[in-house]
């Protein structure tokens, strides 16, 4: 059967595969579009498995809230270019919604669940995106909160999800933005583990500028420094980002309580890939 340019174009639009791969798939399937798509899917999944050892530290953080349930998810890819791809964005945002609606218990439960938007298991949908986009894609983590919720995502790089005792859309949106900007680690001082305080105390006690101070003076200085450091870690004690003259606690002023919050920065703790752009371009040319 003669494989026409129109057939190749049609297959490429349906699958996102390259010209030569689409042409080969149609030739292998004698022009049968469904078989050609299956051929590419199989080929894509095989190539996707080869990509699993690549470094993927770019990507997106997304959040979704519906019916008092909220989710936050981080999905990683290899390059910022792919992270800006509309297809990738749609996938990540759809995944956040799927998590909020289905409430999977863990990553295994998520991967084996079937997404209504594509009628595929999530693990298969990830492989399908790898085949289409051509980069390693991995769901790194997700979390769920319930109650009176608010979220804020800054350029897909920083994501915040908070739960409060009452709903106040404007106030909670401001607190979400503050958390994104100021990166607190705890809500209040009583949440800080003693080992964190002890470690900061040990570090401060060993600093050179205090070496010649009398023991009692040094202890007081260290206590003050550690107290200041702990205040910086606590949401309620931080100066409100929109008005540094008041603390977050003063801003809340008994209107509501923050029960919990999650703040994720894209790729935190992951090894970053260092690309040589010229070499990447050359590698694309010789394929």
N, C-alpha and C positions, 0 to 999 in steps of 0.2 A: 504493500500500500504506500502511496506517495504521501509523505509528511509535509504538509504545507506550513508556511510561515504563520498563517492565521491559527492553525491548530497549536503550534508552539506558543504563540502569544496567549491563547486561551488558557493553556496549561500553566504558563508562567503566572498569569493573573490569579489563578485559583490556588496555586501552591507557593508562590514566591521564589521558586527555584530558578536557577540560572538558565540561560539560553541553551547551552550545550547539554546540560543535564535534562532539560525538558525534551529536547529533540531525541536524545538517547532513550529516554523513558517511553516516548511514543513509538520509536522504532522497535524497542523490545516488546511492546504490547500490541504491535500491529495496528496502531492508531486508536486503540480502545482507551478512551479518556479515563475511565474508572480504574482500569488496570495500570495505566500510566501513573495515576495519582498514588496508587498503592505501591508501585515500584519506587517512586520518589520518597514515599513515607518510610519504606523499609531502608532505603539508602540513607535517608536523613537520620533515622534512628541509629543506624550503624555508625554514621559519622558523629552523631551526638555523643555516643558512648566514648569515642576517642577524645572528645573535647573535655571530658570530666576532670582531667588532671590539670587543666589550665587554671590560671589565677583569675578569679572573678571578684573584683572589689569595687566596681562601679555599680550602677543600677539605680533603684528607686525605693524610697520608703513611702507607703501609702496607708491611709486610714479610712475607715468607713463606719458610720453609725446608723442603726435602724432598730426601732422598737426596744430602746433601752439597752441594746447590746452594741458594743463597739469593738472593732478590730484594728490592729496595726500590724503591718507585714513589711519585711525587707526582702526584696528580690534582687539578686546580684547578676551582673553581666560583666563582660570583659572591658568594654570601652564606653566612654561617655557618649560617643556617637550613637550607639545602640540605645543607651538610656533615654535619649531624646527622640527615639523612633516612636511614632504614634501607635504602631502595632504593639510595641513593648509596653507603652504606657497603658493602653487599653487592657492588656493582659494583667498587669499588676493591680490596676484599680478594680478589675473584675474579680481578681483573687481576693482582695480585701473584702469585697462585698460577700463573696462566697463564704469566707471564714466567719464573718459576722452572722450570716444567716444559718450556717450549719454547725457552728461551734465545735470544730474537731478537737479531740482531747489532746492530740500530740501530732508530730510531723508525720508519723506513719498513717494515722487516721486521715490527715489532710490529703496525703498523696494517694490514698486509696479511694477517696470520696470522688463522686462524679459531679462535675460542674454543669449546671443546667444551661449555661450560655453556649457550651460547645458539645455537650453530651459525651464528654470524655473524662476518664480519670485524670486527676490533676497531674500525676506523674507522667501520663501520656501526653497531656497538653504541654507540659514543660519540654518534653522531647520533641514535640511537634514545632514548638517555637525555636528550639535549637536548630532544627532542620531548616526552618524558614529563614531565620535571621543569620545563622552561621557562626554563632558564638556560644560559649558555655553560658548557660543560664541556670541559676540555682535559687531555690527558696531557702534563705538563710535562717529566718526565725519569724515567729508570729506570736501575738498575744491577744487576749480577749479581756475586756472589762465590761461590767454591767452596772446599771444604775442611771444616775443623772450625769450625762457625759458631754464632753466637748473634745474637739481635736483641732490640731493645727499642723500643717505640713509646709515646710519652707523649701520651695524649689525641688521637692523630692529628695532633699539631702538630710533634713532633720524632721523627725516626726514626733508628735506629742499626742498622747491620749490620756485624759484625766477623768476621774470619777468623783462626784461631790455629793454632799448630803441633800442639796436642793438644786433645782434647775434655775439658772439665771444665765441666759444665753450670752448677753453682753459681757458680764463679769467673767464667766468661765472662758470665753474666747480671749479676753485680756490675759487671764492667768495662763492659758495655753501658750500664747505668744511670749509671755514672760519666761516660762519654763524653757521654751525653745531658745531664747536669747541668753538666759543666765545660767542654764545647766545646773540646777540644784540636784543634789544626790538624795536628799531626804526631805520629808515634809517638815518635821520639827526636830528639836534637839534630842528628845527622848528616843528617837529612832536610831541614833548613831550608836553602833556597836562600841563597846569599851575598847576593843582592840584597835579600832581606828584612832581613838583619842590617844591611847598609849603609844602607838606608832608615831603619830605627829609630835607627841611630847618628847619621845626619844630623839627624833631628828632635830628638833629645836634645841634640845639640851646639848647636842653635839656641835652646834654651829660655832665657828671660830670667834665671831664677834662677842660671844659671851664667855669665852674661855677664862678671862682674867677677872670676871665678876665674882664677888663672894657668893657662896652657895645659896644663901637665903634670897639675895637679890636676883640671882639667876633664875631661881624657881618662880619668883613672882613675874619676871619678864616672860618666861616661857608660858606660864599660865595665861597671861594676857594674849600672847601670840596665838596659842592654841585655841583660846576662846574665840578670837577673831576668825581663825581658819574654819572653825566649826560653824560659825554664823554664816560664812560664805557658802557653806554646803547645804544650809537649810532653807527651804522655800519660804517659810513664814518670816524669817529674819532678813531676807534679802531686800534691798531697796527696789521698789517697783520700777520696772524698766521704763515705763512711760512717765513716771514722776518719782525720781530718786529721793525726794523729800519724805516719802512715806514708805513704810515696809509693806510687804504683801499682807502680813497679818493685819496691819492697820487698814489696808484697802478692803479686806474682807469684812472687818469690823462686826463680826458676829452674824453676818448675813448668811453664811454657809460655811461648811467645813470641806476641805479637800481630803477625800478618803484615800486616794491613791493616784499615782501618775506613772506613766511610762514615757521616757524620752530616749529616742534612738537617733544616733548619727550614722548615716550611711557609711558602711565599710569600716567602722571603728574596730580596731584590733585585727584587721585583715592585712595581709601582705599586699602591697600595691605593685602592680606590674609596671616595669619601666620599658616603654616601647621606643624603638628607633624608627621614626616615621619613614625615613628614606628606605630602610630595609623592608618595612611593611609594604610600601608601594611597589617595590621591586618584586616582592614575593607574590603580590597579586597579579603582576604583569606576566610572570612566568608560569602561571597555572594553566 
